[in-house]
């Protein structure tokens, strides 16, 4: 089952595995909408008793290029970005204390040429 919430995040479920994929090509940059969608998806998967693991990955050649700094430079509210990031990060200690090793992360490998560009 694959679903997209329109905010750069696709969700899929196979048995006890919940897969969350950032899909904002080309760099899967984070903005307040993506971070809120990701937070909600993680909490929803964590509250589902049938989910054994949550995998977070990025579509394309990159896991995540970080915050969308270009949007902030173009006039987006940096406080909204910071607030959304804090709210997203705030859930991780809660996940770890509920069910150890339940949240997993995968990162797309990058070559040295990609990281130095």
N, C-alpha and C positions, 0 to 999 in steps of 0.2 A: 504494500500500500504506500503510495507516494503522494505527498501533498505539499503545496506551496502556499505560504501565507501572504505572498505579494510583497514581503519585506526583505527579500534577499536570503531567505532561509527555506530549505526544503526538508521535510520530515518523511521518514519511511520507517516501517516496522516489519521485522521478520522474526517471528517467534518472540523470544525474550530480548531481542536486540532493537533498541531505538537508535536510529541514525539521524543525525542532524547535520545538514550540509550547507555551508555558506555558499551562496550563488549570486555574487555581485561581480561579474567579470570586469576587468581582467584581474583585479587584485583582491577581491572580496573584502573591501574596506568596511569598517564599522562606522555606523552612524547611530543616532538615538533610536530610530525605528528598528534597525537590525538587532541592536543590543537588547531592546525590550522584547522583541520576538524570540530571540535566543534564550533570554531569561525565562520567559513564559514556557517555551518548549522544554527546557531542562526541568523546570519545576513540575510540569505536567507528566513528563516521562518518569521522574523520580517518584511521583505520587501513585503511579500505576503499579500495583503489586505484581503484575505479570512481566514487567520490564526487569531484566537481569543486568543489563549494561546499557550505557549511553555512550555512543561514539560520536564525537564531534570532528568533522572534517571539512575541507574546503574544495569546492569544485574547480576544475581547470588545473593549471600548473602551480597554483599557490594556495596555501592554507588560508592565510590572512595577512594582508599588508598593514594591519593596524588601524588606527583611527583615520577617518577621511579628513586629513588636515587641509586639503585643497578646498573642501566645503567650508571649513572654518575660516580660511583665508579669504574666501569669497563672501563672507558675511554671516554664515550660520552662527548661531549662539554657542560659544564654547562651553558655557555653563550647562547647557542641555547635554552636550557630549560628555562632560565630566560626570554629571548626575547619573546618566544612563550607565556609564562605565562602573561607577561605584555600586549601583543597584545590581548590575550583573555580577560583579565580583563578590558582593556580599553573600550570595547564595552558596558559594563553593564550600566554605567551612561547614555549613549546615548539611550539605550532601555527604561530605566525608564522615561526619559524626553519626549520621543515620545508618548508612550501610557502607562500611569500608570497601574500597575498590569497586564501587558501583559506577563511578564516572570515569570514562576512558577518553583519551584524546589521541587523534592521529594527526600527523603533520606531513604534508606533501614535501618530499625531499627536494632540496634546491641545490643546484650545482654552484661551484665557486664563482663561475661567470655570472650567474644570476644575482648572487649576493653582492658582487662588487659593482654592478651596473648602477 
